[in-house]
Amino acid sequence: MARRPNPELRERRKNELIESIVNMINENSISSTTTRKIATEADLTIASLHYYFGSKDGAMVETARWILENWITVILEVPGDIEEKIVKLFNPADKMAAFSQIITYPYRSKVTLKKIQEIDEQFNSLIKDILRAKGFDVDSSFTIADVLKTFLIGLGFKGYVYPEVIRDEVRIVIEFLELNRKRN
């Protein structure tokens, strides 16, 4: 009789793999992160990696999706002001750095690109939800949410190298948002 996979074990192993992928991306960049390196880092075979994700692109999509789902849970369910909610995106900074690389990487596969664009849209919606809850207008064609998203992606790279600047940078962008709201 065939052995049935344990769903809890599979989920835990998948999360460990994603943590390894985040580390690999941040240590080596997404372009030099290979399935072989991920498998070696996670002490798995390449076949096992393909079992969980199908391919390197699949691993990148699932990693971005996992990071975003964790953010949505933390940010939308935990009370706090806008500055604290944004700072939580960078705690720890490695997730935002990896997420920034994943959603800005030039994928060749149209299928992968479409999946990444869907995740990027969910990220944009999360930002809009945060801003909307604080009374910002996010319904015009070019919104402050677009500016904030661009800022967060850029800070994702900078914040990983210099985590001590995150709070100050976020404070500056919040001041910018408040000034823009008062001007409008």
N, C-alpha and C positions, 0 to 999 in steps of 0.2 A: 504494500500500500504506500502511496506517495505521501511524503511528509508535507503537512500544511504549514505555510509560513505564518509566523507569529506577527500579527499586525503591529503590536506595540514595539517589538524588537525591530521590525522593518522601519517604522517611523523614527525610532531613536537612532538607528544606523544612518538613515537618510539625513537627519539633522546633524549628526557628526560629520557626514560627508560635506554638507553645506558649509559647516564651520571650517572644514579643511579648504574648501573652495574659496571662501572669503579670505583666509590666510594666504593662500597661493596667489590670488589676484593682487592683494596688497603687497606681498613680498616681491612678486615678479612681473606684474601687469597682466592684464587679461590676454594679451596677444601671446605671451610666452607661457601661459598656463595651459598645459596639455592634459589630455586624459591620462597619459602615462604618469605625469607628475602628480596629478590629483590622486590617482590610484595608489601610487607609492606613498604619498603623504598620509593617506587614510589607511594604509596597510591592507589594500584590497587588490584584486586582480582587475584588469581593464574590463573583463567580462562582467564582473560585479558592478562596476561603475555604469556600464551600459544597461544592466538590469534596472538600476534605479532611475537613470536619466535618458538613456537612449543614445546620447552623443554629448560632445562638449557643449554644443549650442543648447541642448536640452538641459544640461547642468546649469548653464548660465541663466536660462529662463526660470528654472525652478529656484535658483538661488535668489534672483531678484524678486520673484513672487513671495518667497518665504520671508525675506527681509521686509517687504512691504506689508504683508499680513501681520507681522509682529508690530510694526509701527502703527498700523491702523488700530490694533487692539490696545496698545499702550496709550496712544495719543487721543483717541476719541473716547476712551473709557475712563481716563484719569483726569480729574479736574486740575485746572491750573491756568495761568495766564498764557498769552500767546508766546511770550519769550520762552517760558519753561517748556511749552509743547515743542517748539522748534529745537531747543537745546536737546531734548530727549531723542531727536532724530540722530544725534551725534554721540549717543551714549550706548555702547562704545563707538568711537569714531570709525572703527574698521568697517562697520556695516555700511555707513554712508559712503565711505571711500569706494568700497566694492560695488555698491549699488550705482554710484556715479559712473564707474568704468563700464559696468554692464549695460546701462541704458544709453551710453554715448558711443559704444563700440560699433564700428561699421560692419555689420553682419552681411554675409553674401547671400545667405538663404532668405528668400522672400517670406517663407513660413516663419522662420525665427524672427525676422525683422517685424513681422506683423504681431507676433506674440509680445515682443519687447515694446512695441508701440502701445499695445493694450495695457501693459504694466505701467508705462509712462503716463498714459491717460488716467489710470487709477491713482497714481502718485499726484498728478495735477488735481484730481478731485479731492484728495486728502488735503492738499494745501488750500484749495478753495473752501473746504469745510471748516478748516481752522480759521481762515480769514473771515468767512461769512459769520461764524459764531462770535467774532469780535467786532462785527458791524462794518466790515469793509465791503465795498461794491466789487463783486467779482463776476458780474454778469455782462460786462461790456465785451466787445470783440478782443481788445487787447487789455488785459487786466493786470493789476498789481500781482496777481497770482503767478503770471508768467515771469515777472521780474523776480519774485521770490523763488520760484523753481530754479531759474538760472543761477541765482545766488547760492542756493543750497547745493546744487551740483558742483559749482566751483569751490565752495567751502568744504565739500566732501573730500576733495583732493588735498586742500590746504590743511584742513582740520586733522587729517590722519598724520601728517608730518609734524604739525604744530598744534596739538590739542589744546594748549593753553590759550589760543586766540579765539576759540569757538565762542565763548560767552561774550567777549567784547565785540566780535564781528556780528553776532546775532543782535546784540543791543543796538549797534549802529543801524542795521537794516530795519529794526523795529522803529527806531526814531525816524528813519526815512519813510516808512509806511505811515506813521502818524502824521508827519508833515504833509505828505501827499494827500491824506484824507482831509486834513484841515484846509488845504488849498482848494480841494474840490468841494 
